[in-house]
Amino acid sequence: MPIVQIHILEGRSGEQKETMIREVSEAISRSLGAPITNARVITNEMPKGHFGSGH
């Protein structure tokens, strides 16, 4: 069972997250030849203040 964990910043709509999960699941199924029903996508939303970069 393929499991993908994605960290994103908060603020996206439920529809955007559903689309992301569906498209990532489709990519897993297509690239691994696994049934889409076996794909698992875990999203973790972070507050914007909990992320930074070195720029």
Residue pairs with C-beta under 8 A, 6 or more apart in sequence:
1 34
1 38
1 39
1 40
2 28
2 32
2 34
2 38
2 39
2 40
3 40
3 41
3 42
4 24
4 28
4 39
4 40
4 41
4 42
5 42
5 43
5 44
6 20
6 24
6 41
6 42
6 43
6 44
7 43
7 44
7 46
8 17
8 20
8 43
8 44
8 45
8 46
9 45
9 46
9 47
9 48
9 51
10 45
10 46
10 47
10 48
11 48
12 20
12 45
17 43
20 41
20 43
21 41
21 43
24 39
24 41
25 36
25 39
25 41
26 36
28 34
28 36
28 39
28 41
29 35
29 36
29 38
29 39
